[in-house]
Amino acid sequence: MSIKKVIQYGDQTLTMETGEIARQADGAVMISLGDTTLLVTCVARKEAEPGRDFFPLTVNYQERTYSAGKIPGGFFKREGRPSEKETLTSRLIDRPLRPLFPKGFVNEVQVIATVVSLDPAIDPDIPAMIGASAAVSLSGVPFSGPIGCARVGYKDGEFLLNPTTKQLHESGLDLVVAGTEDAVLMVESEAKELPEQVMLDAVMYGHEQMQVVIQAIRELVAEAGVTPWDWTAPEADTTLAERVAELAEADLNAAYQISDKQDRYARLNEIRNAVVEALCAEGEESEFSAGDVKEAIGKLEKNIVRSRIIKGEPRIDGRDQS
């Protein structure tokens, strides 16, 4: 069953449709802003690979020459590696999405945004970001979204919502802002010299205007009857961290007060080696691997240095924090 949402977004009509194309994907949406149209899909693995300690999110934004009614006419007829524009737009989509996945979620997730029809007056990056938010929300994966985004221009003392390419040439500001209903997650801009208050107002204007998009995505997901994944964050095993802290925290605190770099490095290496030797005794079946112990020591050192900064303690070389 096809479900469609149509809203007015700036001077253009934004259309989101799901249920008709790419039904094998976990989430898919055909999105149009004016005459620029993209297909955005999200696919995720139900099972995480054991031992993985990072979140493998892949975002690919890809432009096709047929979207502009062209065929590659040079020596290379095929479309090869991504262009700089495609790479930067992929990063633009990734940045506001990634923080909204829960800690401990390490299942592989892939988001692909493909431009299928291009209106030269409308950059596909804004509908690509909105489509990615909708596709991830439709997939049912654990996600604290949806997000919205907006491009903001500035001309003659007024803000422009999603200006066209021609309007951007006459604008003193080209700002892209993305965020959730409650917070701004990402800002990227280029501008002529503008007062700080104008820049702040532009961010708030974009965040205010994108609320209609967030609401439309919520309605689309509700009408699609998406079933959220039954996922709970794995319980952290603190046994190793506690053992490492018991053996090394006091010594590491003292080592990070040694002002001479060479002496400090030598002392830190002694402590690290002693902890690894104590927890991974050779010839015995150890509960922990050397790699896990070294990682735990690194996290402890990070916490120690961070704690010293937060407490306003002097730097290692004796200077204060100011």
Secondary structure, DSSP 4 states (H G I P E B T S, - for coil): --EEEEEEETTEEEEEEESSS-TTSSEEEEEEETTEEEEEEEEE-SSPPTT--S--EEEEEEE-GGGGT----SS--S--SPPHHHHHHHHHHHHHHGGGSPTT----EEEEEEEEE--TTS-THHHHHHHHHHHHHHHT-S-S---EEEEEEEETTEEEES--HHHHHT-SEEEEEEE-SS-EEEEEEEESS--HHHHHHHHHHHHHHTHHHHHHHHHHHHHHT-------PPPP--HHHHHHHHHHHHHHHHHTT--SHHHHHHHHHHHHHHHHHHHS-TTS--SS-HHHHHHHHHHHHHHHHHHHHHTTPPPTTS----
